């Protein structure tokens, strides 16, 4: 077997093993458990009517709670995105961190008394909706801050596990005695808030430490503090006797976020409209048959997503986009043939929703992580768009369910309209290439040799990425060792590299040790200085 093939096979095996080790260590972490508790609370409160004491008109009552809660959630997230600095300060106070649990418990406590039959019951609907909407919005922002420091790969692992775990208690919850239900629903947001507060403390401490280390490195080697992305401009370069060039993709985080917001509105609306229409009545907030299959849907989606995470050679999160599109299209195609109030179509729609939620959390995390954008700003606008799309789709679906005779012909036209909207969004708004660019900003590609007389010569200063690439080519450093070298050259800590490349701590240490041996250095600063010493001029 040729040596290159052997190395490639071994490298892929090592990648999978390292990612699996990383996932197994993260999936049982307090962070994932705390996030899962908040998801369980959302499922239990909004997707069944077990907490209502007055069962008459329970479906209508839950529909109003669900819709008003979405309105409160979207309003809070938009305000938080605009005033992201104030949101950041609130997340650092003990009162601010307690607010999600307090509001969630208040809303949950009001929910049993919600009713459409009397004025007091209607007041409880409003209180339950507003409190739960604000509470879930703050949970979203503050957990977004935690995952905005973790990166998309870590987020997709945690979110997948959390969504699967969150769905498991829903069918069992209904058969519990009412006092036990209330006690559990009250404890869920409290437990999540306790873990969240500790995670926010850890995140703030890590950020302070990184800033301190950055200041120290700036004093020792000012050039080592170049921005982490190294994306000052799109250029191509070639070293002597080499056959490759480096293209640095120039990305604007505002453009990426605007695209994500627009696509989230469309996909959120499509998923919600499809789910509401397939429910056959109301907005589908209460659907007891779906509660039975929800764990299986979540489990299947979770397994597929995790396999893609663990087995994908390039970790760019673009692989999560196609499953979302496929599931949603299948659900749309099933709708005219299965009819309304059909469980298979509803289950597929929920599968698309779960997959889209996981992808959305991961991409928002990566935007914040890689562009160093305040998470409250990213998650404020990003999650507001997703929830706003869900709200819009629910309202349209509610109108259709109550005012239009949804014949097979109308359902077919609706299905084609939804598919058309998704294709347009996928093709022109947020493409798979856009998603890939967020996490894969450096691209190496072969260059064609040109006549010396026809080549244009120019000089420019090299970025850290290019210096590291040239140094790596000189010392025959390839694969993930090259990725580790680039991140070390930018002053990233071992923990940061773990998150960036989604590899285990032991694997990071192994790559670092081998790099030190190959380059003949003994510590990170010597490696940074060595990269910084690479020739500053290049022909392009």
C-alpha positions as CSV (number, residue, x, y, z in Angstrom):
1,X,0.0,0.0,0.0
2,X,1.4,3.4,-0.9
3,X,2.6,5.5,2.1
4,X,0.2,8.4,1.3
5,X,-2.9,6.1,1.3
6,X,-1.8,4.5,4.6
7,X,-1.3,7.9,6.2
8,X,-4.7,9.1,4.9
9,X,-6.5,6.1,6.3
10,X,-4.8,6.3,9.6
11,X,-5.5,10.1,9.8
12,X,-9.2,9.5,9.2
13,X,-9.3,6.8,11.8
14,X,-7.5,9.2,14.3
15,X,-10.0,12.0,13.5
16,X,-13.0,9.8,14.2
17,X,-11.5,8.4,17.4
18,X,-10.5,11.8,18.6
19,X,-14.0,13.3,17.9
20,X,-15.7,10.4,19.6
21,X,-13.5,10.8,22.7
22,X,-14.3,14.5,22.6
23,X,-18.0,13.9,22.3
24,X,-18.2,11.3,25.1
25,X,-16.4,13.6,27.4
26,X,-18.6,16.6,26.6
27,X,-22.0,14.8,26.5
28,X,-21.9,14.0,30.2
29,X,-20.7,17.5,31.1
30,X,-22.7,19.8,33.5
31,X,-23.1,22.3,30.6
32,X,-24.9,19.8,28.4
33,X,-27.1,18.6,31.4
34,X,-28.1,22.2,32.2
35,X,-28.9,23.0,28.6
36,X,-31.0,19.7,28.4
37,X,-33.0,20.7,31.5
38,X,-34.1,23.9,29.8
39,X,-35.1,22.0,26.7
40,X,-37.1,19.5,28.8
41,X,-39.0,22.4,30.4
42,X,-39.8,23.8,27.0
43,X,-41.2,20.5,25.7
44,X,-43.2,19.8,28.8
45,X,-44.8,23.3,29.1
46,X,-45.6,24.0,25.5
47,X,-46.3,20.7,23.8
48,X,-48.9,19.1,26.0
49,X,-51.9,20.2,28.2
50,X,-51.2,18.0,31.2
51,X,-50.6,21.1,33.5
52,X,-54.0,22.6,32.8
53,X,-56.6,22.1,35.6
54,X,-59.5,23.1,33.4
55,X,-59.5,20.6,30.5
56,X,-62.4,22.3,28.7
57,X,-61.1,24.1,25.6
58,X,-57.6,22.9,26.6
59,X,-56.4,23.0,22.9
60,X,-57.5,26.6,22.4
61,X,-56.0,27.6,25.8
62,X,-52.6,26.0,24.9
63,X,-52.7,27.6,21.5
64,X,-53.1,31.1,23.0
65,X,-50.3,30.4,25.6
66,X,-48.0,29.2,22.8
67,X,-48.6,32.1,20.4
68,X,-48.4,34.8,23.1
69,X,-45.3,33.3,24.5
70,X,-43.7,33.4,21.1
71,X,-44.6,37.1,20.8
72,X,-43.0,37.8,24.2
73,X,-39.9,35.7,23.2
74,X,-39.4,37.5,19.9
75,X,-39.8,40.9,21.4
76,X,-37.3,40.2,24.2
77,X,-34.7,38.7,21.8
78,X,-34.9,41.7,19.4
79,X,-34.5,44.2,22.3
80,X,-31.6,42.1,23.6
81,X,-29.9,42.0,20.2
82,X,-30.2,45.8,19.9
83,X,-29.0,46.4,23.5
84,X,-26.5,43.6,23.5
85,X,-24.1,45.5,25.8
86,X,-26.8,45.8,28.5
87,X,-27.7,42.1,28.0
88,X,-24.1,41.2,28.6
89,X,-24.0,43.2,31.8
90,X,-27.2,41.6,33.0
91,X,-25.8,38.2,32.4
92,X,-23.0,39.1,34.8
93,X,-25.2,39.9,37.7
94,X,-26.8,37.4,40.2
95,X,-30.2,39.0,39.7
96,X,-30.0,38.7,35.9
97,X,-28.9,35.0,36.1
98,X,-31.8,34.2,38.5
99,X,-34.3,36.0,36.2
100,X,-34.8,33.1,33.7
101,X,-35.7,30.6,36.5
102,X,-37.9,33.1,38.3
103,X,-39.9,34.0,35.2
104,X,-40.1,30.4,34.1
105,X,-41.4,29.2,37.5
106,X,-43.9,32.1,37.6
107,X,-45.2,31.3,34.2
108,X,-45.4,27.6,34.9
109,X,-47.2,28.3,38.2
110,X,-49.8,30.4,36.4
111,X,-50.4,27.8,33.6
112,X,-52.6,25.4,35.6
113,X,-55.1,28.2,36.2
114,X,-55.2,29.4,32.6
115,X,-58.6,29.1,31.0
116,X,-60.7,30.7,28.3
117,X,-63.9,30.4,30.4
118,X,-63.5,33.4,32.8
119,X,-61.6,36.7,33.1
120,X,-59.2,35.4,35.8
121,X,-58.4,32.4,33.6
122,X,-57.6,34.7,30.6
123,X,-55.4,36.8,32.9
124,X,-53.5,33.6,33.8
125,X,-53.1,32.8,30.1
126,X,-51.4,36.2,29.6
127,X,-49.3,35.9,32.7
128,X,-48.2,32.4,31.8
129,X,-47.4,33.3,28.2
130,X,-45.4,36.5,28.9
131,X,-43.5,35.0,31.8
132,X,-42.6,31.8,30.0
133,X,-41.7,33.8,26.8
134,X,-39.4,36.1,28.7
135,X,-37.9,33.2,30.8
136,X,-37.2,31.0,27.7
137,X,-35.8,34.1,25.9
138,X,-33.3,34.8,28.7
139,X,-32.3,31.1,28.8
140,X,-31.7,31.3,25.1
141,X,-29.5,34.4,25.4
142,X,-27.5,33.2,28.4
143,X,-27.0,29.7,27.1
144,X,-26.1,31.3,23.8
145,X,-23.3,33.2,25.6
146,X,-22.0,29.9,27.0
147,X,-22.0,28.2,23.6
148,X,-20.8,31.3,21.8
149,X,-17.5,30.7,23.6
150,X,-17.6,26.9,22.7
151,X,-17.9,26.9,18.9
152,X,-20.2,25.2,16.5
153,X,-18.8,21.7,16.8
154,X,-19.2,21.6,20.6
155,X,-22.6,23.2,20.3
156,X,-23.9,20.6,17.8
157,X,-22.7,17.8,20.0
158,X,-24.4,19.2,23.1
159,X,-27.5,20.4,21.3
160,X,-28.1,17.0,19.6
161,X,-27.7,15.1,22.9
162,X,-29.9,17.7,24.7
163,X,-32.7,17.5,22.2
164,X,-32.8,13.7,22.3
165,X,-32.7,13.7,26.1
166,X,-35.3,16.4,26.4
167,X,-37.9,14.4,24.3
168,X,-37.7,11.3,26.4
169,X,-39.7,12.4,29.5
170,X,-42.5,14.0,27.5
171,X,-44.7,10.9,27.0
172,X,-44.0,9.7,30.6
173,X,-44.7,13.1,32.1
174,X,-48.4,12.9,31.2
175,X,-49.0,9.8,33.3
176,X,-47.5,11.2,36.5
177,X,-49.8,12.6,39.3
178,X,-50.5,16.3,39.0
179,X,-48.5,17.3,42.1
180,X,-45.4,15.5,40.8
181,X,-45.8,17.2,37.4
182,X,-45.9,20.6,39.0
183,X,-42.9,19.9,41.2
184,X,-40.8,18.6,38.3
185,X,-41.7,21.4,36.0
186,X,-40.8,23.9,38.7
187,X,-37.4,22.2,39.4
188,X,-36.4,22.0,35.7
189,X,-35.7,25.7,35.1
190,X,-34.2,26.1,38.6
191,X,-31.7,23.3,37.9
192,X,-30.9,24.7,34.5
193,X,-30.3,28.2,36.0
194,X,-28.0,26.9,38.7
195,X,-25.8,25.1,36.1
196,X,-26.1,28.1,33.8
197,X,-24.7,30.5,36.5
198,X,-21.7,28.3,37.0
199,X,-21.1,28.0,33.3
200,X,-21.3,31.8,32.9
201,X,-18.8,32.2,35.7
202,X,-16.4,29.8,33.9
203,X,-16.9,31.6,30.6
204,X,-16.2,35.0,32.1
205,X,-13.1,33.6,33.8
206,X,-11.8,32.1,30.6
207,X,-12.4,35.3,28.7
208,X,-10.5,37.3,31.3
209,X,-7.7,34.8,31.3
210,X,-7.4,35.0,27.5
211,X,-7.4,38.7,27.6
212,X,-4.6,38.7,30.1
213,X,-2.6,36.1,28.1
214,X,-3.2,38.2,25.0
215,X,-1.8,41.3,26.7
216,X,1.3,39.3,27.8
217,X,1.9,38.0,24.3
218,X,1.5,41.5,22.9
219,X,4.2,42.7,25.2
220,X,6.5,39.8,24.2
221,X,5.7,39.6,20.5
222,X,3.3,42.3,19.2
223,X,2.9,40.5,15.8
224,X,1.6,37.3,17.6
225,X,-1.7,39.1,18.4
226,X,-2.9,39.4,14.8
227,X,-6.7,38.7,14.7
228,X,-7.5,35.1,15.0
229,X,-9.1,34.7,11.5
230,X,-6.2,36.1,9.5
231,X,-8.8,37.2,6.8
232,X,-7.5,40.6,5.9
233,X,-8.1,40.1,2.2
234,X,-8.5,37.5,-0.5
235,X,-5.1,36.8,-2.1
236,X,-3.3,33.9,-3.6
237,X,0.4,33.1,-3.1
238,X,3.0,30.6,-3.9
239,X,6.2,29.7,-2.3
240,X,9.3,28.7,-4.1
241,X,9.1,25.2,-5.7
242,X,5.6,24.7,-4.4
243,X,2.4,23.9,-6.4
244,X,-0.3,25.3,-4.2
245,X,-1.7,28.7,-3.3
246,X,-3.6,29.9,-0.3
247,X,-6.9,31.7,-0.7
248,X,-8.1,33.5,2.4
249,X,-11.9,33.9,2.2
250,X,-13.0,37.3,3.2
251,X,-16.2,37.1,5.3
252,X,-18.4,39.8,6.7
253,X,-20.1,38.6,9.9
254,X,-22.9,41.1,9.3
255,X,-23.6,39.6,5.9
256,X,-23.5,36.1,7.3
257,X,-25.9,37.0,10.1
258,X,-28.3,38.8,7.8
259,X,-28.4,35.7,5.5
260,X,-28.9,33.5,8.5
261,X,-31.7,35.7,9.8
262,X,-33.5,35.7,6.5
263,X,-33.2,31.9,6.0
264,X,-34.3,31.3,9.6
265,X,-37.5,33.3,9.0
266,X,-38.3,31.2,6.0
267,X,-37.4,27.8,7.4
268,X,-39.0,28.6,10.7
269,X,-42.2,29.6,8.9
270,X,-42.2,26.6,6.7
271,X,-41.6,24.1,9.5
272,X,-44.3,25.7,11.7
273,X,-46.8,26.0,8.9
274,X,-46.2,22.4,7.9
275,X,-46.5,21.2,11.5
276,X,-49.6,23.3,12.2
277,X,-51.3,22.2,9.0
278,X,-50.5,18.5,9.6
279,X,-51.9,18.8,13.2
280,X,-55.3,19.3,11.7
281,X,-56.6,21.7,14.4
282,X,-55.2,24.8,16.1
283,X,-51.5,25.3,16.0
284,X,-50.6,21.9,17.2
285,X,-49.3,22.9,20.6
286,X,-51.2,19.9,22.0
287,X,-50.8,16.7,20.1
288,X,-50.9,13.7,22.3
289,X,-50.1,11.1,19.5
290,X,-47.0,13.1,18.6
291,X,-45.8,13.0,22.2
292,X,-45.7,9.2,21.8
293,X,-43.4,9.2,18.8
294,X,-41.4,12.4,19.6
295,X,-38.6,10.5,21.4
296,X,-38.2,8.2,18.4
297,X,-38.1,11.1,16.0
298,X,-35.5,12.9,18.2
299,X,-33.5,9.8,18.5
300,X,-33.3,9.1,14.8
301,X,-32.4,12.8,14.0
302,X,-29.9,12.8,16.8
303,X,-28.1,9.6,15.6
304,X,-27.9,10.9,12.0
305,X,-26.6,14.3,13.2
306,X,-24.0,12.7,15.5
307,X,-22.8,10.3,12.8
308,X,-22.3,13.2,10.4
309,X,-20.4,15.1,13.1
310,X,-18.1,12.2,13.9
311,X,-17.5,10.9,10.4
312,X,-17.4,14.1,8.4
313,X,-13.8,14.6,7.3
314,X,-14.0,18.4,7.2
315,X,-15.7,20.0,10.1
316,X,-17.6,22.9,8.5
317,X,-21.2,22.2,9.7
318,X,-22.4,22.4,6.1
319,X,-23.3,18.8,6.4
320,X,-26.2,19.7,8.8
321,X,-27.9,21.7,6.1
322,X,-29.0,19.0,3.7
323,X,-30.7,16.8,6.3
324,X,-32.8,19.8,7.3
325,X,-33.8,20.4,3.6
326,X,-34.5,16.7,2.9
327,X,-36.7,16.2,6.0
328,X,-38.7,19.3,5.4
329,X,-39.2,18.5,1.7
330,X,-40.3,14.9,2.6
331,X,-42.8,16.3,5.1
332,X,-44.2,18.7,2.5
333,X,-44.5,15.9,-0.1
334,X,-46.3,13.7,2.4
335,X,-48.8,16.3,3.4
336,X,-51.2,16.1,0.4
337,X,-51.1,12.3,0.4
338,X,-51.5,11.6,4.1
339,X,-54.0,14.4,4.8
340,X,-54.5,16.5,7.9
341,X,-54.1,15.2,11.4
342,X,-51.8,12.5,10.1
343,X,-49.1,11.3,12.4
344,X,-46.3,10.4,9.9
345,X,-46.3,13.9,8.2
346,X,-46.4,15.5,11.6
347,X,-43.5,13.4,12.8
348,X,-41.4,14.2,9.8
349,X,-42.2,17.9,10.2
350,X,-41.0,17.7,13.9
351,X,-37.9,15.8,12.7
352,X,-37.1,18.7,10.4
353,X,-37.7,21.2,13.2
354,X,-35.3,19.4,15.6
355,X,-32.6,19.2,12.9
356,X,-33.1,22.8,12.0
357,X,-32.9,23.9,15.7
358,X,-29.6,22.0,16.1
359,X,-28.1,23.5,13.0
360,X,-29.3,27.0,14.0
361,X,-27.8,26.8,17.4
362,X,-24.5,25.5,16.0
363,X,-24.2,28.2,13.3
364,X,-25.0,31.1,15.7
365,X,-22.4,29.7,18.0
366,X,-19.8,29.6,15.3
367,X,-20.5,33.1,14.1
368,X,-20.0,34.4,17.7
369,X,-17.0,32.1,18.3
370,X,-15.0,32.8,15.1
371,X,-15.8,36.4,14.5
372,X,-15.6,37.3,18.2
373,X,-19.0,38.9,18.1
374,X,-21.0,39.4,21.4
375,X,-23.2,36.2,21.8
376,X,-26.2,38.3,23.0
377,X,-26.1,40.2,19.7
378,X,-25.8,37.1,17.6
379,X,-28.3,35.0,19.5
380,X,-30.7,37.9,20.0
381,X,-31.2,38.5,16.3
382,X,-30.7,34.9,15.2
383,X,-33.1,33.3,17.6
384,X,-35.6,36.1,17.2
385,X,-35.7,35.3,13.4
386,X,-36.2,31.6,14.1
387,X,-38.9,32.1,16.6
388,X,-40.5,34.9,14.5
389,X,-40.7,32.5,11.5
390,X,-42.3,29.9,13.8
391,X,-44.8,32.5,15.0
392,X,-45.6,33.5,11.5
393,X,-46.1,30.0,10.3
394,X,-48.3,29.1,13.3
395,X,-50.5,32.1,12.6
396,X,-50.9,31.3,8.9
397,X,-51.5,27.6,9.8
398,X,-54.1,28.6,12.5
399,X,-56.0,30.7,9.9
400,X,-56.0,27.9,7.3
401,X,-57.1,25.3,9.8
402,X,-60.1,27.3,11.0
403,X,-61.1,29.2,7.9
404,X,-60.2,27.1,4.8
405,X,-61.3,23.7,3.6
406,X,-57.9,22.1,3.0
407,X,-58.7,19.8,0.2
408,X,-56.1,17.6,-1.5
409,X,-55.6,20.2,-4.2
410,X,-55.0,23.0,-1.8
411,X,-52.6,20.9,0.3
412,X,-50.7,20.0,-2.9
413,X,-50.4,23.7,-3.9
414,X,-49.3,24.6,-0.4
415,X,-46.7,21.8,-0.4
416,X,-45.2,23.0,-3.7
417,X,-45.2,26.6,-2.4
418,X,-43.3,25.6,0.7
419,X,-40.8,23.5,-1.3
420,X,-40.3,26.4,-3.7
421,X,-39.6,28.8,-0.8
422,X,-37.0,26.4,0.7
423,X,-35.3,25.9,-2.7
424,X,-35.0,29.6,-3.3
425,X,-33.7,30.2,0.2
426,X,-31.2,27.3,-0.1
427,X,-30.0,28.5,-3.5
428,X,-29.9,32.3,-3.2
429,X,-30.0,33.3,0.5
430,X,-28.1,31.0,2.8
431,X,-26.3,28.5,0.6
432,X,-24.3,25.5,1.7
433,X,-21.2,27.3,0.6
434,X,-22.1,30.2,3.0
435,X,-22.4,27.7,5.9
436,X,-19.1,26.1,5.0
437,X,-17.3,29.5,4.8
438,X,-18.2,30.2,8.4
439,X,-16.0,27.4,9.7
440,X,-13.6,26.9,6.7
441,X,-12.1,30.2,5.9
442,X,-8.8,29.0,4.5
443,X,-8.7,27.0,1.2
444,X,-5.7,25.4,-0.4
445,X,-5.8,24.6,-4.1
446,X,-3.3,23.8,-6.8
447,X,-2.1,26.6,-9.1
448,X,-1.3,26.3,-12.8
449,X,2.3,27.1,-13.6
450,X,2.5,30.2,-15.8
451,X,5.3,31.7,-18.0
452,X,7.7,33.8,-16.0
453,X,7.1,36.7,-18.4
454,X,3.4,36.7,-18.0
455,X,3.3,36.5,-14.2
456,X,2.6,39.7,-12.3
457,X,4.7,40.5,-9.3
458,X,3.6,42.2,-6.2
459,X,4.7,42.4,-2.6
460,X,2.6,42.3,0.5
461,X,2.8,41.4,4.1
462,X,1.9,37.8,4.9
463,X,-0.9,36.8,7.3
464,X,-0.3,34.4,10.2
465,X,-2.2,31.7,8.3
466,X,0.1,32.0,5.3
467,X,3.3,32.1,7.4
468,X,2.2,29.0,9.2
469,X,1.4,27.3,5.9
470,X,4.8,28.1,4.5
471,X,6.6,26.9,7.6
472,X,4.5,23.7,7.5
473,X,5.4,23.1,3.9
474,X,9.1,23.5,4.7
475,X,8.9,20.9,7.5
476,X,6.4,18.6,5.9
477,X,3.6,19.3,8.3
478,X,0.1,18.4,7.0
479,X,-3.4,17.5,8.1
480,X,-4.6,18.3,11.5
481,X,-1.1,19.0,12.7
482,X,-1.1,21.9,10.3
483,X,-4.4,23.2,11.7
484,X,-3.0,22.9,15.2
485,X,0.1,24.8,14.1
486,X,-2.0,27.7,12.7
487,X,-4.0,28.0,15.9
488,X,-0.9,27.8,18.1
489,X,0.7,30.5,16.0
490,X,-2.2,32.8,16.7
491,X,-1.8,32.3,20.4
492,X,-4.8,30.1,21.1
493,X,-4.8,28.0,24.2
494,X,-5.0,24.2,24.2
495,X,-8.6,24.5,25.4
496,X,-9.5,26.8,22.6
497,X,-7.9,24.4,20.0
498,X,-10.0,21.6,21.5
499,X,-13.2,23.6,20.7
500,X,-12.0,24.9,17.4
501,X,-11.1,21.5,15.9
502,X,-13.4,19.4,18.1
503,X,-10.7,17.1,19.2
504,X,-9.8,15.6,22.6
505,X,-7.4,17.2,25.0
506,X,-5.0,14.2,24.6
507,X,-5.0,14.6,20.8
508,X,-4.2,18.4,21.0
509,X,-1.3,17.6,23.4
510,X,0.0,14.9,21.1
511,X,-0.1,17.2,18.0
512,X,1.5,20.1,20.0
513,X,4.3,17.8,21.3
514,X,5.1,16.5,17.8
515,X,5.1,20.1,16.4
516,X,7.6,21.2,19.0
517,X,9.8,18.3,18.2
518,X,9.6,18.8,14.5
519,X,10.3,22.5,14.7
520,X,12.9,22.3,17.4
521,X,11.1,24.5,19.9
522,X,10.2,24.0,23.5
523,X,7.2,26.4,24.2
524,X,4.5,28.2,22.4
525,X,6.1,31.6,22.4
526,X,9.1,30.1,20.6
527,X,6.8,28.6,18.0
528,X,5.0,32.0,17.6
529,X,8.3,33.7,17.1
530,X,9.4,31.1,14.6
531,X,6.2,31.6,12.5
532,X,6.5,35.4,12.8
533,X,10.1,35.2,11.4
534,X,8.9,33.7,8.1
535,X,9.7,36.0,5.2
536,X,7.2,38.9,5.0
537,X,7.2,39.2,1.2
538,X,5.6,36.9,-1.3
539,X,5.0,37.0,-5.1
540,X,1.3,36.9,-6.0
